[in-house]
Amino acid sequence: MKSLKLLLILFLLVSTISCSTNKELDNVFYCFNNGIRTLPNAPVGFDDQAALIKKIGFDGLSGHISENYFDRRSSLDKAGLDMPEIYWGMTLTDDGAIVYNEEIKEIIKDSKNRDLLVALFLNAKKYMDNKTEGDKLFTNGIQKLADFTAPYKVKIAIYPHANNYCERSAHSIKMAKMINRDNVGVIFNTCHLLKVEGEEGWEDKALEAIPYLYMVSINGADSGNTKDMDWDQLIQPLGEGTFDTYKLVKLLKDNGYNGKFGLQCYNIKQDCELALTKSMNTWHSYKKRYRN
């Protein structure tokens, strides 16, 4: 009897340790808005698009500055889906003024306590070669927007984008530090990092971003001389291409990243449902690999 009790205790102890060390890739995984705007044979109409996103298994679909937020949000609500992020722009004019579509403030109010992230891309023609001054002006503008946003529990993240004012991961981190607001961080933008900065050293850049990281944009891509590649090589369905996207996901998770992953889909030349399903199947394979 004592031996049986001892075996039972050992079994429970081992089970407890095993459960406590299980690893789960349980981050939010959603589809970028361009997944249903730029892919062939995408459904027409917000409700049908939401139905497809739900059918495939994404946690949600992002909003976009080019469309009606309230109609998009309504369609997602009806489908039981989230809007984890909305893509929005801010411009620094030649005379030093900060300009953006003020509708974002109504969107922020409507998104109170709904875990919305504003992915902010930055434009500034005159200040491309004077980023010391440009950073100061953008910092002031983003601080004001962040202070407005804070009571609604909405976050803002700087979105590095090729040929925009902020193109590089390190620059986005520098700006987040300057802005110095608890609700302002950065996005690690895989395809744009490969295009602008190249593949070398991406691991260190990802680790550097983690303390400020609110979202990671992922997709399939090719390895090699990525600076000279076209977007059809740098943006593919997840699981295609030779760049090891799983390695990126694992590195971030292993180092404490619990934020969102967004699927970049821009201008993929494959059937919409087929391409998105491929990506979701790959995400499920990532979850299985990470668990084991």
C-alpha positions as CSV (number, residue, x, y, z in Angstrom):
1,M,0.0,0.0,0.0
2,K,2.8,2.4,0.9
3,S,4.5,1.6,-2.4
4,L,1.3,2.4,-4.3
5,K,0.9,5.7,-2.5
6,L,4.5,6.6,-3.2
7,L,4.1,5.8,-6.9
8,L,0.9,7.9,-7.0
9,I,2.7,10.8,-5.4
10,L,5.6,10.5,-7.9
11,F,3.2,10.4,-10.8
12,L,1.4,13.5,-9.6
13,L,4.7,15.3,-9.1
14,V,5.9,14.4,-12.6
15,S,2.6,15.4,-14.1
16,T,2.7,18.7,-12.3
17,I,6.2,19.5,-13.5
18,S,5.3,18.4,-17.0
19,C,2.2,20.7,-17.1
20,S,4.2,23.6,-15.7
21,T,6.8,23.3,-18.4
22,N,4.5,22.9,-21.4
23,K,5.0,25.5,-24.0
24,E,2.1,27.0,-26.0
25,L,2.1,29.3,-29.0
26,D,-1.1,30.9,-27.8
27,N,-0.7,34.4,-29.2
28,V,-3.4,36.2,-31.1
29,F,-3.0,35.4,-34.8
30,Y,-5.0,37.6,-37.2
31,C,-5.2,38.4,-40.8
32,F,-4.1,41.8,-42.2
33,N,-6.8,43.7,-44.0
34,N,-4.9,43.3,-47.3
35,G,-5.7,39.6,-47.1
36,I,-9.2,40.3,-48.3
37,R,-8.5,43.4,-50.3
38,T,-5.6,42.5,-52.6
39,L,-5.8,38.7,-53.1
40,P,-7.5,37.2,-56.2
41,N,-11.1,35.9,-55.7
42,A,-11.5,37.5,-52.3
43,P,-15.1,37.8,-51.2
44,V,-16.9,41.0,-51.9
45,G,-18.6,42.7,-48.9
46,F,-17.6,43.0,-45.3
47,D,-19.9,40.3,-44.0
48,D,-18.7,37.7,-46.5
49,Q,-15.1,38.6,-45.8
50,A,-15.6,38.2,-42.1
51,A,-17.3,34.8,-42.7
52,L,-14.2,33.6,-44.6
53,I,-11.8,34.8,-42.0
54,K,-13.8,33.0,-39.3
55,K,-14.1,29.8,-41.4
56,I,-10.3,29.6,-41.9
57,G,-9.8,30.2,-38.1
58,F,-8.1,33.5,-37.7
59,D,-8.7,35.4,-34.4
60,G,-9.7,38.5,-36.3
61,L,-9.1,40.9,-39.2
62,S,-7.4,44.3,-39.0
63,G,-9.0,47.6,-40.0
64,H,-7.6,50.0,-42.6
65,I,-7.5,53.7,-43.1
66,S,-9.0,53.3,-46.6
67,E,-12.3,51.8,-45.5
68,N,-15.3,52.5,-43.2
69,Y,-14.2,51.4,-39.7
70,F,-17.7,51.2,-38.3
71,D,-19.0,49.0,-41.1
72,R,-16.0,46.8,-40.8
73,R,-16.3,46.6,-37.0
74,S,-20.0,45.7,-37.2
75,S,-19.3,42.8,-39.6
76,L,-16.6,41.4,-37.3
77,D,-18.8,41.8,-34.3
78,K,-21.6,39.8,-36.0
79,A,-19.1,37.1,-36.9
80,G,-17.7,37.0,-33.4
81,L,-14.3,38.2,-34.5
82,D,-11.9,40.8,-33.1
83,M,-10.2,43.8,-34.7
84,P,-6.8,43.4,-33.2
85,E,-5.2,46.3,-35.1
86,I,-6.0,49.2,-37.5
87,Y,-3.6,50.6,-40.0
88,W,-3.4,54.4,-39.9
89,G,-1.0,57.2,-41.2
90,M,0.5,60.3,-39.8
91,T,2.3,63.0,-41.9
92,L,4.8,65.6,-40.9
93,T,4.3,68.4,-43.4
94,D,7.1,70.6,-44.9
95,D,6.2,73.4,-42.5
96,G,6.5,71.1,-39.5
97,A,2.9,70.4,-38.7
98,I,1.6,67.0,-37.7
99,V,-1.4,65.9,-39.8
100,Y,-3.6,62.8,-39.7
101,N,-7.1,61.7,-40.3
102,E,-8.9,62.8,-37.2
103,E,-11.5,60.0,-37.5
104,I,-9.0,57.9,-35.6
105,K,-10.2,59.6,-32.4
106,E,-13.7,58.4,-32.9
107,I,-12.4,55.0,-33.7
108,I,-10.4,55.0,-30.5
109,K,-13.4,56.0,-28.5
110,D,-15.5,53.3,-30.0
111,S,-12.7,50.7,-29.3
112,K,-12.5,51.4,-25.5
113,N,-11.3,48.3,-23.7
114,R,-11.3,46.2,-26.9
115,D,-7.5,45.7,-27.2
116,L,-7.1,47.7,-30.4
117,L,-3.7,48.5,-31.7
118,V,-3.2,51.5,-34.0
119,A,-0.4,50.6,-36.4
120,L,1.0,54.0,-37.3
121,F,3.0,54.5,-40.5
122,L,4.8,57.8,-40.8
123,N,5.4,60.1,-43.8
124,A,7.6,63.2,-44.1
125,K,9.2,64.2,-47.4
126,K,11.2,67.2,-46.2
127,Y,12.6,65.5,-43.1
128,M,13.8,62.3,-44.7
129,D,17.4,63.7,-44.5
130,N,16.8,65.6,-41.2
131,K,15.5,62.9,-38.8
132,T,17.0,64.6,-35.7
133,E,14.4,67.4,-36.2
134,G,11.8,65.1,-37.7
135,D,11.9,62.8,-34.7
136,K,11.3,65.7,-32.3
137,L,8.3,66.8,-34.2
138,F,6.8,63.3,-34.6
139,T,7.5,62.7,-30.9
140,N,5.4,65.7,-29.9
141,G,2.5,64.7,-32.3
142,I,2.5,61.0,-31.2
143,Q,2.7,62.0,-27.5
144,K,-0.5,64.0,-27.9
145,L,-2.3,61.2,-29.7
146,A,-1.1,58.7,-27.1
147,D,-2.3,60.9,-24.2
148,F,-5.7,61.1,-25.9
149,T,-5.8,57.4,-26.4
150,A,-4.7,56.2,-23.0
151,P,-8.1,56.4,-21.2
152,Y,-9.6,54.1,-23.8
153,K,-6.9,51.4,-23.3
154,V,-5.9,51.6,-27.0
155,K,-2.2,51.2,-27.9
156,I,-0.2,52.8,-30.6
157,A,2.8,51.1,-32.4
158,I,5.2,52.6,-34.9
159,Y,5.1,50.6,-38.2
160,P,8.5,50.5,-40.0
161,H,7.8,50.6,-43.7
162,A,10.1,50.7,-46.7
163,N,10.3,54.2,-48.3
164,N,8.5,55.9,-45.4
165,Y,9.9,58.2,-42.8
166,C,10.5,55.3,-40.4
167,E,11.9,52.3,-42.3
168,R,14.2,50.6,-39.8
169,S,13.5,48.6,-36.7
170,A,16.1,50.5,-34.7
171,H,14.6,53.8,-35.7
172,S,11.1,52.7,-34.5
173,I,12.6,51.7,-31.1
174,K,14.5,55.0,-30.8
175,M,11.2,56.9,-31.5
176,A,9.3,54.8,-28.9
177,K,11.9,55.6,-26.3
178,M,11.7,59.3,-27.2
179,I,7.9,59.3,-27.0
180,N,8.1,57.6,-23.6
181,R,4.4,56.7,-23.2
182,D,3.2,53.4,-21.7
183,N,0.8,52.9,-24.6
184,V,3.3,53.5,-27.4
185,G,5.5,50.7,-28.8
186,V,6.7,49.2,-32.0
187,I,6.0,46.6,-34.7
188,F,8.5,44.1,-35.9
189,N,7.8,44.1,-39.6
190,T,9.4,41.1,-41.2
191,C,9.0,41.7,-44.9
192,H,10.0,45.4,-44.6
193,L,13.0,44.6,-42.5
194,L,14.2,42.1,-45.1
195,K,13.7,44.6,-47.9
196,V,15.3,47.6,-46.1
197,E,17.9,46.1,-43.8
198,G,18.6,42.7,-45.3
199,E,18.5,39.3,-43.6
200,E,21.8,39.5,-41.7
201,G,21.3,40.2,-38.0
202,W,17.6,39.9,-37.8
203,E,17.8,37.8,-34.7
204,D,19.5,40.6,-32.7
205,K,17.0,43.2,-34.0
206,A,14.1,41.1,-33.0
207,L,15.5,40.7,-29.5
208,E,16.2,44.4,-29.2
209,A,12.5,45.1,-30.1
210,I,10.9,42.8,-27.5
211,P,10.7,45.3,-24.6
212,Y,8.7,47.7,-26.9
213,L,7.0,45.1,-29.1
214,Y,3.2,45.2,-29.6
215,M,2.8,43.3,-32.9
216,V,4.8,41.1,-35.2
217,S,4.0,41.1,-38.9
218,I,4.9,37.7,-40.4
219,N,4.6,35.8,-43.7
220,G,6.5,33.5,-45.9
221,A,9.6,35.0,-47.6
222,D,12.8,34.0,-49.4
223,S,16.3,34.1,-47.9
224,G,19.3,35.5,-49.5
225,N,20.0,39.0,-50.9
226,T,16.6,40.2,-49.7
227,K,17.3,43.9,-50.3
228,D,17.3,43.3,-54.0
229,M,14.2,41.0,-54.0
230,D,10.8,42.0,-55.2
231,W,7.7,41.9,-53.0
232,D,6.5,38.6,-54.5
233,Q,9.6,37.0,-52.9
234,L,9.3,38.9,-49.7
235,I,5.5,38.4,-49.1
236,Q,4.3,34.8,-49.6
237,P,1.8,32.6,-47.8
238,L,3.1,31.5,-44.4
239,G,5.1,28.3,-44.9
240,E,6.3,29.2,-48.4
241,G,9.8,30.6,-49.2
242,T,13.1,29.8,-47.7
243,F,13.3,32.3,-44.8
244,D,12.7,30.5,-41.5
245,T,9.7,32.3,-40.2
246,Y,9.2,29.7,-37.5
247,K,12.6,30.5,-36.1
248,L,11.5,34.1,-35.7
249,V,8.3,33.1,-33.9
250,K,10.1,30.7,-31.6
251,L,12.9,33.2,-30.8
252,L,10.3,35.8,-29.8
253,K,8.2,33.3,-27.8
254,D,11.2,31.9,-26.0
255,N,12.2,35.4,-24.9
256,G,8.8,36.3,-23.5
257,Y,6.9,37.8,-26.3
258,N,3.1,37.3,-25.7
259,G,1.8,39.9,-28.1
260,K,0.0,39.7,-31.4
261,F,1.1,38.2,-34.7
262,G,-0.4,39.6,-37.9
263,L,-0.4,37.9,-41.3
264,Q,1.0,40.1,-44.0
265,C,-0.7,39.2,-47.3
266,Y,-0.1,42.2,-49.6
267,N,-0.5,41.4,-53.3
268,I,0.0,37.7,-53.1
269,K,-0.9,36.2,-56.5
270,Q,-2.9,33.2,-55.2
271,D,-6.5,32.5,-54.7
272,C,-7.6,34.3,-51.5
273,E,-9.1,31.3,-49.6
274,L,-6.3,29.0,-50.7
275,A,-3.5,31.3,-49.7
276,L,-5.1,32.2,-46.3
277,T,-5.8,28.5,-45.6
278,K,-2.2,27.6,-46.4
279,S,-1.0,30.2,-43.9
280,M,-3.4,29.0,-41.2
281,N,-2.3,25.4,-41.7
282,T,1.3,26.5,-41.3
283,W,0.4,28.4,-38.1
284,H,-1.1,25.2,-36.7
285,S,2.1,23.4,-37.6
286,Y,4.0,26.1,-35.7
287,K,1.8,25.6,-32.7
288,K,2.5,21.9,-32.8
289,R,6.2,22.3,-33.2
290,Y,6.4,24.8,-30.4
291,R,4.5,22.6,-28.0
292,N,6.8,19.7,-28.7
